Amino acid sequence: MKNAMNEIDKKLCSRIRVIIWKQWKVSKKQTKSLVQLGIPEEEAKGFTFCRRGYRFIGLSKVFQRAI
């Protein structure tokens, strides 16, 4: 049961990060928000203009570290 709950928790956290990323909508807002959360500006810009998709962003270590 503990393993099942950990898996559910990981999926929910990832989904919440995707929802937050979608709420920021504009790339300027995404970069600004990531910088405010402690991510270096160059890394934030690279992450903002990444075209890999929402799932990739939700699972990325950069976004996990920020939120």
Backbone as XML, in Angstrom:
<?xml version="1.0"?>
<chain id="A" units="angstrom">
  <residue number="1" name="MET">
    <atom name="N" x="0.823" y="-1.193" z="0.000"/>
    <atom name="CA" x="0.000" y="0.000" z="0.000"/>
    <atom name="C" x="0.869" y="1.260" z="0.000"/>
  </residue>
  <residue number="2" name="LYS">
    <atom name="N" x="1.986" y="1.205" z="0.726"/>
    <atom name="CA" x="2.857" y="2.377" z="0.801"/>
    <atom name="C" x="3.425" y="2.722" z="-0.576"/>
  </residue>
  <residue number="3" name="ASN">
    <atom name="N" x="3.835" y="1.704" z="-1.336"/>
    <atom name="CA" x="4.372" y="1.944" z="-2.677"/>
    <atom name="C" x="3.303" y="2.516" z="-3.600"/>
  </residue>
  <residue number="4" name="ALA">
    <atom name="N" x="2.098" y="2.011" z="-3.483"/>
    <atom name="CA" x="1.004" y="2.515" z="-4.310"/>
    <atom name="C" x="0.734" y="3.989" z="-4.016"/>
  </residue>
  <residue number="5" name="MET">
    <atom name="N" x="0.749" y="4.352" z="-2.742"/>
    <atom name="CA" x="0.505" y="5.747" z="-2.369"/>
    <atom name="C" x="1.635" y="6.656" z="-2.845"/>
  </residue>
  <residue number="6" name="ASN">
    <atom name="N" x="2.874" y="6.171" z="-2.812"/>
    <atom name="CA" x="4.003" y="6.961" z="-3.309"/>
    <atom name="C" x="3.871" y="7.210" z="-4.810"/>
  </residue>
  <residue number="7" name="GLU">
    <atom name="N" x="3.444" y="6.210" z="-5.564"/>
    <atom name="CA" x="3.262" y="6.374" z="-7.005"/>
    <atom name="C" x="2.146" y="7.382" z="-7.302"/>
  </residue>
  <residue number="8" name="ILE">
    <atom name="N" x="1.069" y="7.288" z="-6.570"/>
    <atom name="CA" x="-0.037" y="8.230" z="-6.752"/>
    <atom name="C" x="0.409" y="9.647" z="-6.417"/>
  </residue>
  <residue number="9" name="ASP">
    <atom name="N" x="1.199" y="9.788" z="-5.359"/>
    <atom name="CA" x="1.706" y="11.096" z="-4.952"/>
    <atom name="C" x="2.593" y="11.701" z="-6.032"/>
  </residue>
  <residue number="10" name="LYS">
    <atom name="N" x="3.469" y="10.895" z="-6.632"/>
    <atom name="CA" x="4.345" y="11.384" z="-7.703"/>
    <atom name="C" x="3.533" y="11.876" z="-8.891"/>
  </residue>
  <residue number="11" name="LYS">
    <atom name="N" x="2.507" y="11.112" z="-9.263"/>
    <atom name="CA" x="1.684" y="11.497" z="-10.410"/>
    <atom name="C" x="0.894" y="12.775" z="-10.130"/>
  </residue>
  <residue number="12" name="LEU">
    <atom name="N" x="0.364" y="12.878" z="-8.920"/>
    <atom name="CA" x="-0.388" y="14.085" z="-8.575"/>
    <atom name="C" x="0.506" y="15.321" z="-8.533"/>
  </residue>
  <residue number="13" name="CYS">
    <atom name="N" x="1.679" y="15.188" z="-7.967"/>
    <atom name="CA" x="2.610" y="16.327" z="-7.917"/>
    <atom name="C" x="3.008" y="16.769" z="-9.313"/>
  </residue>
  <residue number="14" name="SER">
    <atom name="N" x="3.260" y="15.808" z="-10.190"/>
    <atom name="CA" x="3.612" y="16.125" z="-11.567"/>
    <atom name="C" x="2.467" y="16.855" z="-12.253"/>
  </residue>
  <residue number="15" name="ARG">
    <atom name="N" x="1.267" y="16.386" z="-12.045"/>
    <atom name="CA" x="0.095" y="17.003" z="-12.663"/>
    <atom name="C" x="-0.132" y="18.418" z="-12.138"/>
  </residue>
  <residue number="16" name="ILE">
    <atom name="N" x="0.098" y="18.631" z="-10.858"/>
    <atom name="CA" x="-0.047" y="19.970" z="-10.269"/>
    <atom name="C" x="0.984" y="20.922" z="-10.863"/>
  </residue>
  <residue number="17" name="ARG">
    <atom name="N" x="2.211" y="20.444" z="-11.070"/>
    <atom name="CA" x="3.236" y="21.290" z="-11.694"/>
    <atom name="C" x="2.844" y="21.669" z="-13.113"/>
  </residue>
  <residue number="18" name="VAL">
    <atom name="N" x="2.258" y="20.744" z="-13.862"/>
    <atom name="CA" x="1.803" y="21.036" z="-15.222"/>
    <atom name="C" x="0.702" y="22.093" z="-15.195"/>
  </residue>
  <residue number="19" name="ILE">
    <atom name="N" x="-0.203" y="21.998" z="-14.250"/>
    <atom name="CA" x="-1.290" y="22.980" z="-14.135"/>
    <atom name="C" x="-0.732" y="24.362" z="-13.825"/>
  </residue>
  <residue number="20" name="ILE">
    <atom name="N" x="0.243" y="24.424" z="-12.923"/>
    <atom name="CA" x="0.881" y="25.711" z="-12.609"/>
    <atom name="C" x="1.561" y="26.283" z="-13.841"/>
  </residue>
  <residue number="21" name="TRP">
    <atom name="N" x="2.267" y="25.448" z="-14.591"/>
    <atom name="CA" x="2.968" y="25.897" z="-15.802"/>
    <atom name="C" x="1.962" y="26.428" z="-16.824"/>
  </residue>
  <residue number="22" name="LYS">
    <atom name="N" x="0.823" y="25.762" z="-16.977"/>
    <atom name="CA" x="-0.202" y="26.216" z="-17.917"/>
    <atom name="C" x="-0.827" y="27.531" z="-17.474"/>
  </residue>
  <residue number="23" name="GLN">
    <atom name="N" x="-0.926" y="27.765" z="-16.180"/>
    <atom name="CA" x="-1.512" y="29.011" z="-15.693"/>
    <atom name="C" x="-0.632" y="30.208" z="-16.022"/>
  </residue>
  <residue number="24" name="TRP">
    <atom name="N" x="0.675" y="30.006" z="-16.101"/>
    <atom name="CA" x="1.577" y="31.123" z="-16.395"/>
    <atom name="C" x="1.456" y="31.569" z="-17.845"/>
  </residue>
  <residue number="25" name="LYS">
    <atom name="N" x="1.067" y="30.698" z="-18.768"/>
    <atom name="CA" x="0.742" y="30.925" z="-20.170"/>
    <atom name="C" x="1.833" y="31.604" z="-20.995"/>
  </residue>
  <residue number="26" name="VAL">
    <atom name="N" x="2.189" y="32.833" z="-20.717"/>
    <atom name="CA" x="3.107" y="33.618" z="-21.545"/>
    <atom name="C" x="4.557" y="33.318" z="-21.151"/>
  </residue>
  <residue number="27" name="SER">
    <atom name="N" x="5.425" y="33.211" z="-22.142"/>
    <atom name="CA" x="6.811" y="32.843" z="-21.861"/>
    <atom name="C" x="7.523" y="33.858" z="-20.970"/>
  </residue>
  <residue number="28" name="LYS">
    <atom name="N" x="7.187" y="35.129" z="-21.104"/>
    <atom name="CA" x="7.799" y="36.159" z="-20.256"/>
    <atom name="C" x="7.421" y="35.931" z="-18.788"/>
  </residue>
  <residue number="29" name="LYS">
    <atom name="N" x="6.173" y="35.595" z="-18.551"/>
    <atom name="CA" x="5.691" y="35.308" z="-17.193"/>
    <atom name="C" x="6.345" y="34.024" z="-16.653"/>
  </residue>
  <residue number="30" name="GLN">
    <atom name="N" x="6.529" y="33.018" z="-17.509"/>
    <atom name="CA" x="7.156" y="31.765" z="-17.092"/>
    <atom name="C" x="8.594" y="32.006" z="-16.651"/>
  </residue>
  <residue number="31" name="THR">
    <atom name="N" x="9.333" y="32.760" z="-17.446"/>
    <atom name="CA" x="10.724" y="33.061" z="-17.108"/>
    <atom name="C" x="10.799" y="33.858" z="-15.816"/>
  </residue>
  <residue number="32" name="LYS">
    <atom name="N" x="9.984" y="34.877" z="-15.709"/>
    <atom name="CA" x="9.979" y="35.724" z="-14.510"/>
    <atom name="C" x="9.645" y="34.917" z="-13.262"/>
  </residue>
  <residue number="33" name="SER">
    <atom name="N" x="8.668" y="34.053" z="-13.363"/>
    <atom name="CA" x="8.248" y="33.239" z="-12.213"/>
    <atom name="C" x="9.329" y="32.249" z="-11.803"/>
  </residue>
  <residue number="34" name="LEU">
    <atom name="N" x="9.998" y="31.635" z="-12.770"/>
    <atom name="CA" x="11.072" y="30.693" z="-12.449"/>
    <atom name="C" x="12.241" y="31.404" z="-11.776"/>
  </residue>
  <residue number="35" name="VAL">
    <atom name="N" x="12.560" y="32.602" z="-12.230"/>
    <atom name="CA" x="13.645" y="33.378" z="-11.611"/>
    <atom name="C" x="13.270" y="33.737" z="-10.176"/>
  </residue>
  <residue number="36" name="GLN">
    <atom name="N" x="12.018" y="34.098" z="-9.953"/>
    <atom name="CA" x="11.573" y="34.417" z="-8.595"/>
    <atom name="C" x="11.640" y="33.199" z="-7.678"/>
  </residue>
  <residue number="37" name="LEU">
    <atom name="N" x="11.499" y="32.012" z="-8.250"/>
    <atom name="CA" x="11.561" y="30.782" z="-7.456"/>
    <atom name="C" x="12.989" y="30.279" z="-7.242"/>
  </residue>
  <residue number="38" name="GLY">
    <atom name="N" x="13.987" y="31.006" z="-7.775"/>
    <atom name="CA" x="15.373" y="30.673" z="-7.486"/>
    <atom name="C" x="16.128" y="29.977" z="-8.602"/>
  </residue>
  <residue number="39" name="ILE">
    <atom name="N" x="15.562" y="29.893" z="-9.785"/>
    <atom name="CA" x="16.248" y="29.282" z="-10.926"/>
    <atom name="C" x="17.048" y="30.373" z="-11.636"/>
  </residue>
  <residue number="40" name="PRO">
    <atom name="N" x="18.309" y="30.109" z="-12.004"/>
    <atom name="CA" x="19.099" y="31.121" z="-12.734"/>
    <atom name="C" x="18.403" y="31.537" z="-14.037"/>
  </residue>
  <residue number="41" name="GLU">
    <atom name="N" x="18.588" y="32.798" z="-14.418"/>
    <atom name="CA" x="17.851" y="33.347" z="-15.557"/>
    <atom name="C" x="18.119" y="32.607" z="-16.864"/>
  </residue>
  <residue number="42" name="GLU">
    <atom name="N" x="19.369" y="32.263" z="-17.135"/>
    <atom name="CA" x="19.691" y="31.551" z="-18.376"/>
    <atom name="C" x="19.026" y="30.178" z="-18.416"/>
  </residue>
  <residue number="43" name="GLU">
    <atom name="N" x="19.042" y="29.495" z="-17.302"/>
    <atom name="CA" x="18.395" y="28.184" z="-17.228"/>
    <atom name="C" x="16.881" y="28.316" z="-17.373"/>
  </residue>
  <residue number="44" name="ALA">
    <atom name="N" x="16.320" y="29.367" z="-16.793"/>
    <atom name="CA" x="14.883" y="29.610" z="-16.898"/>
    <atom name="C" x="14.476" y="29.901" z="-18.340"/>
  </residue>
  <residue number="45" name="LYS">
    <atom name="N" x="15.277" y="30.687" z="-19.047"/>
    <atom name="CA" x="14.974" y="30.986" z="-20.454"/>
    <atom name="C" x="15.051" y="29.729" z="-21.309"/>
  </residue>
  <residue number="46" name="GLY">
    <atom name="N" x="16.065" y="28.918" z="-21.076"/>
    <atom name="CA" x="16.186" y="27.672" z="-21.824"/>
    <atom name="C" x="15.017" y="26.738" z="-21.566"/>
  </residue>
  <residue number="47" name="PHE">
    <atom name="N" x="14.567" y="26.720" z="-20.344"/>
    <atom name="CA" x="13.452" y="25.867" z="-19.965"/>
    <atom name="C" x="12.137" y="26.399" z="-20.512"/>
  </residue>
  <residue number="48" name="THR">
    <atom name="N" x="11.986" y="27.710" z="-20.545"/>
    <atom name="CA" x="10.760" y="28.329" z="-21.028"/>
    <atom name="C" x="10.544" y="28.054" z="-22.510"/>
  </residue>
  <residue number="49" name="PHE">
    <atom name="N" x="11.598" y="28.107" z="-23.291"/>
    <atom name="CA" x="11.470" y="27.938" z="-24.732"/>
    <atom name="C" x="11.680" y="26.498" z="-25.181"/>
  </residue>
  <residue number="50" name="CYS">
    <atom name="N" x="11.636" y="25.578" z="-24.245"/>
    <atom name="CA" x="11.712" y="24.160" z="-24.553"/>
    <atom name="C" x="10.407" y="23.730" z="-25.224"/>
  </residue>
  <residue number="51" name="ARG">
    <atom name="N" x="10.506" y="22.929" z="-26.261"/>
    <atom name="CA" x="9.312" y="22.545" z="-27.001"/>
    <atom name="C" x="8.936" y="21.085" z="-26.775"/>
  </residue>
  <residue number="52" name="ARG">
    <atom name="N" x="9.345" y="20.524" z="-25.657"/>
    <atom name="CA" x="9.130" y="19.103" z="-25.395"/>
    <atom name="C" x="7.717" y="18.770" z="-24.937"/>
  </residue>
  <residue number="53" name="GLY">
    <atom name="N" x="6.976" y="19.716" z="-24.416"/>
    <atom name="CA" x="5.604" y="19.460" z="-24.002"/>
    <atom name="C" x="5.411" y="19.587" z="-22.505"/>
  </residue>
  <residue number="54" name="TYR">
    <atom name="N" x="4.160" y="19.575" z="-22.111"/>
    <atom name="CA" x="3.819" y="19.796" z="-20.702"/>
    <atom name="C" x="4.267" y="18.648" z="-19.805"/>
  </residue>
  <residue number="55" name="ARG">
    <atom name="N" x="4.145" y="17.432" z="-20.276"/>
    <atom name="CA" x="4.528" y="16.281" z="-19.448"/>
    <atom name="C" x="6.018" y="16.316" z="-19.138"/>
  </residue>
  <residue number="56" name="PHE">
    <atom name="N" x="6.831" y="16.654" z="-20.131"/>
    <atom name="CA" x="8.267" y="16.769" z="-19.923"/>
    <atom name="C" x="8.579" y="17.844" z="-18.889"/>
  </residue>
  <residue number="57" name="ILE">
    <atom name="N" x="7.884" y="18.951" z="-18.961"/>
    <atom name="CA" x="8.097" y="20.047" z="-18.026"/>
    <atom name="C" x="7.686" y="19.648" z="-16.619"/>
  </residue>
  <residue number="58" name="GLY">
    <atom name="N" x="6.574" y="18.957" z="-16.489"/>
    <atom name="CA" x="6.102" y="18.521" z="-15.179"/>
    <atom name="C" x="7.043" y="17.542" z="-14.497"/>
  </residue>
  <residue number="59" name="LEU">
    <atom name="N" x="7.767" y="16.755" z="-15.288"/>
    <atom name="CA" x="8.667" y="15.742" z="-14.742"/>
    <atom name="C" x="10.118" y="16.222" z="-14.623"/>
  </residue>
  <residue number="60" name="SER">
    <atom name="N" x="10.412" y="17.408" z="-15.144"/>
    <atom name="CA" x="11.801" y="17.870" z="-15.174"/>
    <atom name="C" x="12.332" y="18.234" z="-13.783"/>
  </residue>
  <residue number="61" name="LYS">
    <atom name="N" x="13.609" y="18.031" z="-13.593"/>
    <atom name="CA" x="14.241" y="18.325" z="-12.307"/>
    <atom name="C" x="14.275" y="19.819" z="-12.016"/>
  </residue>
  <residue number="62" name="VAL">
    <atom name="N" x="14.379" y="20.634" z="-13.056"/>
    <atom name="CA" x="14.423" y="22.093" z="-12.864"/>
    <atom name="C" x="13.111" y="22.571" z="-12.249"/>
  </residue>
  <residue number="63" name="PHE">
    <atom name="N" x="12.014" y="22.130" z="-12.792"/>
    <atom name="CA" x="10.710" y="22.565" z="-12.301"/>
    <atom name="C" x="10.405" y="21.956" z="-10.936"/>
  </residue>
  <residue number="64" name="GLN">
    <atom name="N" x="10.853" y="20.737" z="-10.716"/>
    <atom name="CA" x="10.681" y="20.104" z="-9.398"/>
    <atom name="C" x="11.446" y="20.874" z="-8.335"/>
  </residue>
  <residue number="65" name="ARG">
    <atom name="N" x="12.636" y="21.326" z="-8.696"/>
    <atom name="CA" x="13.457" y="22.088" z="-7.762"/>
    <atom name="C" x="12.834" y="23.450" z="-7.453"/>
  </residue>
  <residue number="66" name="ALA">
    <atom name="N" x="12.176" y="24.040" z="-8.445"/>
    <atom name="CA" x="11.595" y="25.370" z="-8.271"/>
    <atom name="C" x="10.322" y="25.321" z="-7.433"/>
  </residue>
  <residue number="67" name="ILE">
    <atom name="N" x="9.512" y="24.308" z="-7.655"/>
    <atom name="CA" x="8.208" y="24.263" z="-6.956"/>
    <atom name="C" x="8.244" y="23.169" z="-5.906"/>
  </residue>
</chain>
